[in-house]
Amino acid sequence: MTEPAFTPVAPRELVFETPRLGARGLVPGDVEALLQVYGDADAMRWVGDGQPLDRADCERWVGVTQRNYATRGYGMFALTDRRGGAVLGFCGLVHPGGQAEPELKYALDRAAWGQGLATEAAAAMLRAGHQRFGLTHIIATVAPAHVASQRVLLKAGMRFGAFRPGEGSDAAQCFDWWPDGSAPGSVRGRPVGPPTACAVEPADPSCDEAQALLAALSATLQRITGSPGTASFDVADVAQPGAAFVLARTADGGAVGCGALRPLQPGVAELKRMYAAPCTQGVGAQVLAALEGEAARLGHRELWLETRRVNARAVAFYLRHGYAVIPNYGRYAGRAEAVCFGKRLPG
């Protein structure tokens, strides 16, 4: 008989600990706790087919999980309160439908929500996936509208991945995790070299230089997303009070970047038409900083924006500059292909 190349988790075996949580193997006695968590209809609307589990489902789940321990070495685990041992939820790594990639899953009892425990558990599970189980790539999938779970995964160290289109619950935003944070074959770290020296100043979006940059942006968005993005912006938008349009110029006067903001609602402005010319370094960051400063000067307290989930570079750019995922607003509400971000301005 061939021995497995891993050491399976035993029932009740401790898999990891965090300051507040312990994760251990499932046992039949966990059925009540499973039912408490996965029988909650409100919590389950974001899980699987959105239907709560019954007792028979939970009993079967324990059996399936213990078989996963024997065949893969890992599966779902019970999250316990280190202070008293009570089961607060569940977290683990699974292969739904036999998919190749291990997928991070978690769910907490309603009483444990809002305390940062999901992020704590997810980050620890990712580390254990690599350090204990030898995994080098872990994914997660989230309903596009489930903003809270997307924030948890980002805080836990995952990165936005591909968007899986579909109808209703079939649509999913994927997230990826690698031990060193970089995908195989990707460029490690951020680009090296000094930023492109430029001055960011107010400009007329109708001028030839601005129109050339906006056209280049439209062509880029068409290639990446299938839409030029022009339907949601008009140059007249930045002629109103509380709006602005800027150009970034190099020392020789050449325009290499642009961006706009327009009032959206009291205290909130929307970023639009952000673009930096290829082969420049740091121009986007300089345009963004200038627009954030101008927004604050104009009395706005927050900046919101929308981009497409498939535009991975834009998503990474805004996350890197302190923007957080927010519920889709306005014309983007209910559109699974869109992701919205927001940032509160200083002062």
N, C-alpha and C positions, 0 to 999 in steps of 0.2 A: 504494500500500500504506500503511495506517495504522500509524504507529509506536506501540508500547505506551506507556502513560502512566507507566511505571516503568522503572528500569534493572535488567534481570535480573542475578542473581548469576552470575558466571562460575565454571567449575570451578576449584577451589583458591583462589578469591577469599576474602580475609579479611572476615568479617562483623562480628565483634566480638572484643575481647580482655578478659580479666579478669586479676587478678594471677597466676593459675596456668594459665589456659586460653586457647586461641584457637579460634574457630569458623570453618570454611572450607567452601566448596562441595564437594559429593561428586564423586568421580571413580571410574571403573571399578576402579582399584587399591584402593578401599576395601572391596571385596567381602569380603576375608578378615577385616577388622576387623568388618564388619557381621555376618558369620557367627559370630565370636567372641562378640559381644554378644547378638544376637537368636537364635542357635542354642542358647543356654543355657536349658534347660528350666525350671530353677528361677526364673531371672529373668523368663522369659516368662509365668509363670503369672498375672501381673498385667497383661499387655499383650494387647489384642485378644481373640482367642478362646482365649488361654492356650496356644497351640501354638507351639513353636519353629520358626524358619524354616530352610529348607535353602539350599544354594548357589544354586539356580535362583531361589528367592524373592528372595535378596539381589541377584542380578544384575538381576532385573526392577525391584527397588526403586531401584537407581541410575538406571535409565532413566526411571522415573516421576518421580523427584526432579528430574532435569535438565529434563524437560518442564514440571514445576511452576515451575522457575526461569524458563523462557521464557514461560509463560502468566500466572503470578501475580507473579513477581519473587522468590519465596522458596519454601522447602520445608524439608527436613531438612538439617542440617549436621554435619560431622565435628567433634568436640571433640578438640583436640590439646593435649598437654602442652607448655607454652611452654619448658620446660627442654630437651626433646630432640626434640619433634615427634611422638612416638608418639600414635596415636589411642587415646583413653581412653573414648570413647563417642560418642553422637549426641544432638542436640537441635535442635528446629526448630518450625516452624509449618505446620500442614497443615489440610486441609478434608476429613475422612473422609466418604465417601459423597456428596461435593459439598455438605456443609452450609455454611450462610452464614458462620458464625463461624469465624475462624481459631482453631485449637486447639493449645496448647502440648503437645509430646511430648518425652520425653527417656528415655535409657537409658544406663547406664554399664557398662563392663567390670567384672566382679566384683572385680578387683584394685584398682579405684578407689572401691569402696564405703566408706562410713564416714569420709570425709575432708571432708565438706561441699561436695564438687564439684557435686553435683546442684543444691543451692541456688544456688551461685555461677553455674552455667550458666543455670538457669531465670530468675534475676533479670536477667541480662544479655540473655537472649533476649527477655524482655518489653520491656526498654528499646529494644532494636534494632527490635523489631516496631513501635514507635511512631516512634522517631527516624529510622530508615532506611526503613521500609516504609510509614509513615503510618497504621498501624492504631490505632484508637481503642477497640477492645474485643477482648480475647482471653480465651478460656475454656480450661479444662482439665477432664478427667473422670477420676475415680479410683474404683476398687472400694471400696465402703464399708469393707471390712476391711483395706485397705492403709493403715494408719496412718502408716507412714514417709513415703509419698509425700504424704499430706495435710499432714504437718508441713513438708515441703520447699516445697510451694506456698504455705503460709501465711507461712513465713519469706521467701519470694521476693517477697511483697507482694500475693498474690492474696487474695480474700475468698470465704468460703463462699457458694455460690449455691444454685440449686434442686437438689432431690434427684430423680433419675429412677428411679422404682420399676421393678422387673423381676425376673425369675427368674434366679438364678445370676449369671453374668457380665454379664447385661443390666442389672443394677442399677448405678447410678453416682451418685457425689456430684460435682456440678459446682462449679467455682470460676470466679470472674470477676476480670478485671483491667482497669482503666481508667487512663490516664496520670496523672490526679490523684487516683486512689483512690476516686472517687465515681461512682456510676451517674448517667447523665443523668436529670435531674428529681428526684434525691434531695436530701434536706436536707444541705447541705454542713457538715461538721464536727459537733461535738457540741452539744447544746442549750445555749443561753446562759441566764444568769440564776443567782442564788444557789441553792445546794442548799436543799431543804426542811429547816428546823431540826427535829431530832427527837432523842429519846433512845431508845437500843435497850436493852431490859432483858429478863431472863428472864420467862416468862409460862406460864400453864397453857393448852395448846392446846385444852382443852375449854371455855374461857370464851367468852362470846357474841361478843366482839370478834374473837378468833382464828378462831372458826367462820365468821364473816361474811367475813373475808379469805380463808380457805381455800376457801369456796364461790365467791368471786369468781375465785380462781385456777383452780379446776376448770372454771368456765364459760369462762374465757379459753383454757385448754388444749384444751377440747372444740372451741372454734371454730377454733383454729389447727391442731391435730393430729388431731382426730377422737376424742380420748380425754381424759377428765378427769384422768387420772393418779392416781386415788385407790386403784387396786388395789395400788400399790407402797408405800403408806404407811398407818400406823395410829397414832392418838395414843398408843397404848401403847408405840410404838417409842421415844418420847422420855422414858419413865418409867424406863428402865434406866440403870445406871451408864454414864458416858461419853457420854451423850446430852444434848441441849439443845434448847429451843424459845424463840425470842425474838419480841418485838413491838417495832416502832418507833412511838413516840408523839410527836405534836407538842406544842407548849407548852400547848395547851388540853386535852391528854389524849386526843385522838383517835388511834385506831390506824390507821396508814397503810402498814404493811409487816410482813412476818413471814418466818420461815425456821427451819429445823430442821437438826440433825445427829444422826446415830446411828452407833454403832460398826459397822464392816463386817468388819474383820479386825484382827489385832494391829497397832497403829500407824496404822491407816487409819480415818477416819470418812467417812460419806457425807452430802452436802448434800441436803436434801429441802425441797420446798414453799416455795421462794423466791418472794416476791411483793411488789410495790410498787404502791400504788394509782395509778390514772391521775391525771394532772395534778400529780404530785409530781416533784421533781427531786433525784436523787442518793440517794433512800431505799434503793434496792437495793444501792448501793455501801456504805452505812452498815450495813445488815443483814449483808452479806457480810463486812465487816471485823470486825464484832462476833462473828460465828460463827467466823471464822478465829482470832481471839484466844481465844475460849472453847475451840476445839478444841485449840489449843496448851496452854492451861492444864490441860486434861483429859489431856494426855499423848499426843495423836495427832500423828503426824509428817507425815501427808498427808491431803488432802481429795480425794475423788472425787465425781463426779456424772454423771448422765445427763440428756440432753434429746433432743428429736426434731430431726432435721436440718432439718425444715421450719420450726422455730421460730427464724428467722433472728435475731431480736432477742436471744434468750437466748444463742445461739451467739456473737454479737458481744460481748455483755456479758462472758461468761467469758473469751474471748480477750483482751479489753481489760484484764482484771484478772489476767492472768498465768497463766491455766490453759492447759494444752496437751492436745491430743488424745491419748488413751491407748487401748489395745485395749479393746473392749467386754467388760465383766466380768459375772459372775453371770448373772442372768436376761436381761441384754441381749446376751449372747454370741450371735453369729450373726444378730442382728436388724439388717437393713440400714437400717431407718428410724431407728435410735437412734445417737447419737454420745456418747461418754463423754470426760470431761475429768478431769485431775488436777493438783494443785499441791502441791509440797513446802512445808511451813510453816517459817518461820525458827526457828533454835534447835536 
